[in-house]
Amino acid sequence: MEKLQTEIREFTKARNWGGNHDARNLAISISLEASELLEHFQWKSGEEAVAHNKQEIVDEAADVFIYLLQFADLIGIDLEEAARAKMKKNAEKYPV
């Protein structure tokens, strides 16, 4: 994941986009891209949406992931560690 974050950092820097990539704007971008992802499922079953729009869904999911990685990188979140910690909390909150 670190290699991908480096690639994203370099991509952003090469285009001088860093000025707009503060925590607030990245959080907004995550939400906006997640909404674009949801658009593909509006008024369709999940199976129908994927069957007819899989590449668009893949692209929107990637956009969400990229913005989330940028957000995590910016504020110093280790997403893998955070996900494991959250899963542990969930396991305690929702035992089998």
C-alpha positions as a printed NumPy array, in Angstrom:
array([[  0.   ,   0.   ,   0.   ],
       [  2.916,   2.34 ,   0.677],
       [  4.076,   2.013,  -2.946],
       [  0.615,   2.96 ,  -4.191],
       [  0.477,   5.931,  -1.818],
       [  3.836,   7.083,  -3.168],
       [  2.57 ,   6.775,  -6.755],
       [ -0.554,   8.782,  -5.863],
       [  1.576,  11.429,  -4.107],
       [  3.812,  11.761,  -7.181],
       [  0.826,  11.872,  -9.545],
       [ -0.765,  14.653,  -7.48 ],
       [  2.49 ,  16.598,  -7.144],
       [  3.204,  16.449, -10.896],
       [ -0.159,  18.121, -11.552],
       [  0.155,  20.709,  -8.769],
       [ -3.038,  19.426,  -7.14 ],
       [ -1.617,  19.385,  -3.614],
       [ -3.011,  22.802,  -2.682],
       [ -6.559,  21.488,  -2.728],
       [ -5.847,  18.21 ,  -0.982],
       [ -6.346,  19.085,   2.662],
       [ -8.218,  16.788,   5.069],
       [-11.541,  18.576,   4.577],
       [-11.459,  18.492,   0.787],
       [-10.309,  14.893,   0.681],
       [-13.103,  13.846,   3.067],
       [-15.61 ,  15.643,   0.827],
       [-14.118,  13.962,  -2.242],
       [-14.452,  10.522,  -0.633],
       [-18.134,  11.187,  -0.029],
       [-18.735,  12.562,  -3.515],
       [-17.036,   9.624,  -5.205],
       [-18.96 ,   7.183,  -2.982],
       [-22.164,   8.896,  -4.133],
       [-21.082,   8.475,  -7.751],
       [-20.564,   4.789,  -7.   ],
       [-24.09 ,   4.581,  -5.585],
       [-25.579,   6.155,  -8.71 ],
       [-24.857,   2.978, -10.642],
       [-27.11 ,   1.025,  -8.279],
       [-30.042,   3.434,  -8.224],
       [-33.25 ,   1.771,  -9.422],
       [-31.469,  -1.513, -10.223],
       [-30.693,  -4.701,  -8.365],
       [-27.064,  -5.143,  -7.389],
       [-26.684,  -7.924,  -9.933],
       [-28.184,  -5.835, -12.732],
       [-26.012,  -2.82 , -11.89 ],
       [-22.816,  -4.881, -11.938],
       [-23.814,  -6.706, -15.121],
       [-24.447,  -3.454, -17.   ],
       [-21.949,  -1.041, -15.444],
       [-19.089,  -3.074, -14.004],
       [-16.249,  -0.962, -15.415],
       [-17.866,   2.287, -14.257],
       [-18.39 ,   0.727, -10.807],
       [-14.74 ,  -0.371, -10.735],
       [-13.631,   3.15 , -11.682],
       [-15.753,   4.798,  -8.979],
       [-14.588,   2.295,  -6.337],
       [-10.991,   3.073,  -7.335],
       [-11.673,   6.811,  -6.997],
       [-13.002,   6.266,  -3.459],
       [ -9.959,   4.148,  -2.618],
       [ -7.497,   6.694,  -4.044],
       [ -9.036,   9.572,  -2.102],
       [ -9.136,   7.447,   1.056],
       [ -5.454,   6.603,   0.653],
       [ -4.637,  10.287,   0.164],
       [ -6.677,  11.203,   3.243],
       [ -4.986,   8.522,   5.345],
       [ -1.546,   9.527,   4.097],
       [ -2.193,  13.185,   4.865],
       [ -3.367,  12.727,   8.444],
       [ -1.148,   9.768,   9.288],
       [ -3.525,   6.814,   9.387],
       [ -2.182,   3.326,   8.798],
       [ -5.335,   1.985,   7.142],
       [ -4.349,  -1.645,   7.488],
       [ -3.723,  -1.224,  11.213],
       [ -6.903,   0.844,  11.62 ],
       [ -8.989,  -1.794,   9.824],
       [ -7.604,  -4.563,  12.029],
       [ -8.301,  -2.528,  15.17 ],
       [-11.833,  -1.779,  13.997],
       [-12.472,  -5.457,  13.202],
       [-11.369,  -6.301,  16.756],
       [-13.819,  -3.718,  18.148],
       [-16.565,  -5.093,  15.912],
       [-15.847,  -8.64 ,  17.086],
       [-16.243,  -7.52 ,  20.701],
       [-19.375,  -5.531,  19.938],
       [-20.957,  -8.277,  17.796],
       [-19.761, -11.62 ,  19.189],
       [-20.576, -14.856,  17.39 ]])
